[in-house]
Amino acid sequence: MLELIEREAIYLYYYLDIQVRQLFWFYVLGTLLGSAISVFGKDQLKRLLTAQVGVSMGWLGLVIAALLGFASPICMYGTLPLVAALYHQGVRQDYLGCFMVASVLLNPQLIAYSLALGPTVFTLRIVTCLIMALAAGFLLRYCFKNKPFFNFTSFGPGRNNDTDPNLVMRYLKNVGRNLKATLPYFIVGMLLSALFSIHIPQDAIAQVLGKGNPMSILYAATLGVPLYMCGGGTIPILIMWLASGMSKAAAVAFMLSGPATKINNLAALKAVLGLKHFCYYLLFVVLSALILGFATHMLTLTVGL
C-alpha cells in the first residue's frame, strides 16, 4: 500500500512538474496583462462602446464590440453593471449582446493562457469565439429589432475595487485579486490533468474525444459544462486531452460550451435575461458549440489541420 502511494506521488509530481514548466509564464503573462487592462484601460473600453450610441456600422460595429469584449478583463458580475449603464445611455443591444458573449468566451488572461495550446488550436479558439459573438449580435439585431432582450431595471451599479490613489498599489492590488480568484482553479486544473494522465489511458481519451468518434463533438460540448472551472483551470486539461488524441473539433466545442455555461456566468445572465430569454441563450450556446465544432471537423478534413 505504501509503495503504491509513493509511486502515485512520484507520477503526480512528474506530471505537475511538466505542466508548471509549460504553463507558468503563460499564467503570469495573462495575470499581469489582465490587471493592466483592468486598471488602466477600463475607462477607454467604456468610451469606445459609448461612442457607438445611435451609430449603425453594420458588421463592423459588431466586430468592434466583439474585440472590445475580448479585451475586457472584467468578470461577468462586473460586466453587467457596465453593460446596463451603456444600455441606458442608448448603446444598441445587438452591440451589447455581442460584447457580452465575447467577454464570456475570452478575456486577455485567457488569450494569454491559450497560447500554450499551440498556434493551431489558439487560432481556432480566437476565430470560433469571434464567430459565436458575431452570431449573437446578428440574432439580436434581426430577431429582437423592435423589442428588448435584456432587463436591466433592477441592476444597480457595480463595485469598483480599483480605487487606491497610488497607481502602482492599485495595479498590485488588482494582480493580487486576480491571483486569488484564478490561482486555486489553475492548480485544481493541473491536478485534474495530472490525475487524468495517470489513471485514464490515452487510448480511452482518443476513443471518446478523437476524430474517429462521430459523437466526440457532442461529448466535448457536454463535458464543457461540468468541467469548466475557469479559463486557466481548463488549459492543462485541454493540453493533456489534445496530446492524448482529442480532435481539434472536439476541443473547439469544449472551449465554446465551457465558458458560456460556467455557473457564475449563468447565474449573472439569468438575472438580466429572464427565464425565456435565458433558455434562448442556452440553446444558442449548445447549437453554436456543435455547429462550429462540426465546421472545424470539416475544415480539418479539407485542409488537414
C-alpha positions in Angstrom: 0.0 0.0 0.0 2.8 2.4 1.0 4.6 1.5 -2.2 1.5 2.3 -4.3 1.1 5.7 -2.6 4.8 6.5 -3.2 4.5 5.6 -6.9 1.4 7.7 -7.2 3.1 10.6 -5.6 6.1 10.3 -8.0 3.9 10.2 -11.1 1.8 13.1 -9.8 5.0 15.2 -9.2 6.3 14.3 -12.6 3.2 15.4 -14.5 2.7 18.5 -12.3 6.4 19.5 -13.0 5.8 19.2 -16.7 2.7 21.4 -16.6 4.3 24.1 -14.4 7.2 24.3 -16.9 4.7 24.5 -19.8 2.2 26.9 -18.3 3.8 29.1 -15.7 4.9 32.0 -17.9 1.6 32.0 -19.8 -0.2 32.3 -16.5 2.0 35.1 -15.3 1.6 37.0 -18.6 -2.2 36.6 -18.6 -2.5 37.8 -15.0 -0.3 40.8 -15.5 -1.9 41.7 -18.8 -5.5 41.4 -17.4 -4.7 43.5 -14.4 -3.1 46.2 -16.6 -6.1 46.5 -18.8 -8.5 46.4 -15.8 -6.7 49.2 -14.0 -5.5 51.4 -16.9 -7.8 50.5 -19.8 -11.3 50.0 -18.4 -12.5 53.6 -18.9 -11.2 53.5 -22.5 -13.2 50.4 -23.2 -16.3 52.1 -21.9 -15.7 55.2 -24.0 -15.2 53.1 -27.1 -18.5 51.3 -26.6 -20.3 54.6 -25.7 -19.1 56.1 -28.9 -21.4 53.7 -30.8 -24.6 55.3 -29.3 -27.1 55.8 -32.1 -24.5 54.7 -34.7 -25.1 51.8 -37.1 -21.9 50.4 -38.6 -23.3 47.1 -39.8 -21.0 44.1 -39.2 -18.1 46.5 -38.4 -19.9 47.6 -35.3 -20.4 44.0 -34.2 -16.7 43.2 -34.9 -15.6 46.2 -32.8 -18.0 45.2 -29.9 -16.6 41.6 -30.0 -13.0 42.8 -30.0 -13.7 45.1 -27.0 -15.4 42.1 -25.3 -12.2 40.1 -25.8 -10.2 43.0 -24.4 -12.3 43.3 -21.3 -10.8 41.5 -18.2 -13.8 42.1 -16.1 -15.8 39.1 -14.8 -19.5 38.8 -15.7 -20.6 40.3 -12.4 -18.5 43.4 -13.3 -19.5 43.4 -16.9 -23.3 43.5 -16.3 -23.3 46.9 -14.5 -21.2 48.3 -17.3 -23.5 46.9 -19.9 -26.5 48.2 -18.0 -25.1 51.7 -17.9 -24.3 51.6 -21.6 -27.8 50.3 -22.4 -29.4 53.2 -20.5 -27.1 55.6 -22.4 -28.6 54.3 -25.7 -26.0 51.8 -26.9 -27.7 49.3 -29.2 -28.5 45.9 -27.7 -27.0 43.9 -30.6 -23.7 45.6 -29.9 -24.1 44.9 -26.1 -25.1 41.3 -26.7 -22.1 40.8 -29.0 -19.8 42.4 -26.4 -21.2 40.3 -23.5 -20.9 36.9 -25.4 -17.3 37.8 -26.4 -16.5 38.8 -22.9 -17.9 35.5 -21.6 -15.8 33.4 -24.1 -12.5 35.2 -23.9 -10.6 37.8 -21.9 -6.9 39.0 -22.0 -5.9 36.4 -19.4 -7.5 33.5 -21.2 -6.0 34.6 -24.5 -2.5 34.6 -23.0 -3.2 31.2 -21.3 -4.4 29.7 -24.6 -1.1 30.4 -26.3 0.1 27.2 -24.5 -2.4 25.2 -26.7 -0.3 25.8 -29.7 -0.8 28.0 -32.8 -3.5 26.0 -34.5 -5.8 25.5 -31.5 -5.1 29.0 -30.3 -6.2 30.4 -33.7 -9.3 28.2 -33.8 -10.3 29.4 -30.4 -10.0 33.1 -31.4 -11.8 32.7 -34.7 -14.7 30.5 -33.4 -15.2 32.7 -30.4 -15.4 35.7 -32.7 -17.9 33.9 -35.0 -20.1 33.0 -32.0 -20.1 36.6 -30.6 -20.9 38.0 -34.0 -23.7 35.4 -34.4 -25.2 36.6 -31.0 -25.1 40.2 -32.2 -26.6 39.3 -35.6 -29.5 37.3 -34.0 -30.3 40.2 -31.6 -30.2 42.7 -34.4 -32.7 40.8 -36.6 -34.8 38.8 -34.1 -35.2 41.5 -31.4 -35.0 44.6 -33.6 -38.1 46.3 -32.0 -38.2 44.6 -28.6 -35.9 44.4 -25.6 -33.8 41.3 -25.0 -32.3 42.4 -21.7 -33.9 43.6 -18.5 -31.6 45.9 -16.5 -34.3 47.6 -14.4 -33.2 46.1 -11.1 -29.5 46.1 -11.8 -27.5 48.5 -9.7 -24.0 49.9 -10.3 -21.2 47.6 -9.8 -18.5 48.0 -7.1 -15.2 49.5 -8.2 -12.3 47.9 -6.3 -9.6 49.9 -8.2 -9.7 53.0 -6.0 -6.2 53.2 -4.4 -4.8 56.7 -5.3 -1.3 55.2 -5.9 -1.4 53.7 -9.4 1.3 51.2 -8.6 -0.5 50.0 -5.5 -3.8 49.9 -7.4 -2.2 47.7 -10.0 -0.6 45.4 -7.5 -3.8 45.0 -5.5 -5.6 44.1 -8.8 -2.9 41.5 -9.5 -3.5 40.1 -6.0 -7.2 39.8 -6.6 -6.6 38.1 -9.9 -4.3 35.6 -8.3 -6.8 35.0 -5.5 -9.6 34.4 -8.0 -7.8 32.3 -10.6 -4.8 30.5 -9.0 -6.8 27.9 -7.0 -8.7 26.9 -10.1 -5.5 26.8 -12.1 -3.9 24.5 -9.5 -7.0 22.3 -9.5 -6.9 22.1 -13.3 -3.3 20.9 -13.2 -4.1 18.4 -10.5 -7.0 17.0 -12.5 -4.9 16.9 -15.7 -2.1 15.0 -13.8 -4.6 12.5 -12.4 -6.2 12.0 -15.8 -2.8 11.3 -17.2 -2.1 8.8 -14.5 -5.4 6.9 -14.4 -7.1 7.4 -17.8 -5.4 5.6 -20.7 -4.7 7.8 -23.7 -6.5 5.3 -25.9 -9.7 5.9 -23.9 -9.5 9.6 -24.5 -8.8 9.2 -28.2 -11.7 6.8 -28.4 -14.2 9.1 -26.8 -12.9 12.5 -28.0 -10.9 11.6 -31.0 -11.5 12.1 -34.7 -12.7 8.5 -35.1 -15.8 9.0 -32.9 -18.6 10.9 -34.7 -20.1 11.8 -31.2 -16.8 13.3 -30.0 -18.0 16.9 -30.6 -21.3 16.3 -28.7 -19.4 14.6 -25.8 -16.8 17.5 -25.6 -19.6 20.2 -25.7 -21.3 18.3 -22.8 -18.1 17.9 -20.8 -17.5 21.6 -21.1 -20.5 22.3 -18.7 -19.4 20.4 -15.5 -15.6 20.6 -16.1 -15.2 24.3 -16.8 -14.0 26.0 -13.6 -12.2 29.0 -15.1 -10.2 29.7 -18.2 -6.8 28.9 -16.7 -8.0 25.8 -15.0 -9.1 24.1 -18.2 -5.9 24.8 -20.2 -3.9 21.9 -18.5 -6.8 19.5 -19.1 -7.0 20.5 -22.8 -3.3 20.2 -23.3 -3.4 16.7 -21.9 -6.5 15.7 -23.9 -5.1 17.0 -27.2 -1.8 15.2 -26.6 -3.9 12.0 -25.9 -5.8 12.2 -29.2 -8.6 14.7 -28.7 -9.7 16.1 -32.0 -9.4 19.8 -32.7 -13.2 19.9 -33.5 -14.0 18.5 -30.0 -11.6 21.0 -28.5 -13.5 23.8 -30.2 -16.8 22.5 -28.9 -15.4 22.3 -25.3 -13.8 25.8 -25.5 -17.2 27.3 -26.6 -19.6 25.5 -24.3 -17.5 25.6 -21.2 -17.1 29.4 -20.5 -20.5 30.1 -21.9 -22.1 27.8 -19.3 -19.8 28.5 -16.4 -22.1 28.5 -13.3 -21.2 32.0 -12.2 -21.8 33.4 -15.7 -25.2 31.7 -15.9 -26.3 33.0 -12.6 -25.4 36.5 -13.6 -27.0 36.2 -17.0 -30.2 34.8 -15.6 -30.7 37.9 -13.6 -30.9 40.1 -16.7 -32.4 37.8 -19.3 -35.4 36.3 -17.5 -36.3 32.6 -18.0 -37.5 32.7 -21.6 -34.5 34.6 -23.0 -32.2 32.6 -20.7 -33.4 29.4 -22.4 -32.8 31.1 -25.8 -29.2 31.8 -24.6 -28.6 28.2 -23.6 -30.0 26.9 -26.9 -27.7 29.3 -28.7 -24.7 28.2 -26.8 -25.3 24.5 -27.5 -26.1 24.9 -31.2 -23.1 27.2 -31.7 -20.7 24.8 -30.0 -22.0 21.9 -32.1 -22.1 23.8 -35.4 -18.7 25.4 -35.0 -17.2 22.1 -33.8 -18.6 20.3 -36.9 -17.3 23.2 -39.1 -13.9 22.7 -37.6 -14.2 18.9 -38.3 -15.0 19.6 -42.0 -12.1 22.1 -42.2 -9.8 19.6 -40.7 -10.8 17.0 -43.3 -10.4 19.6 -46.1 -7.1 21.3 -45.2 -5.7 18.8 -42.8 -5.3 20.9 -39.7 
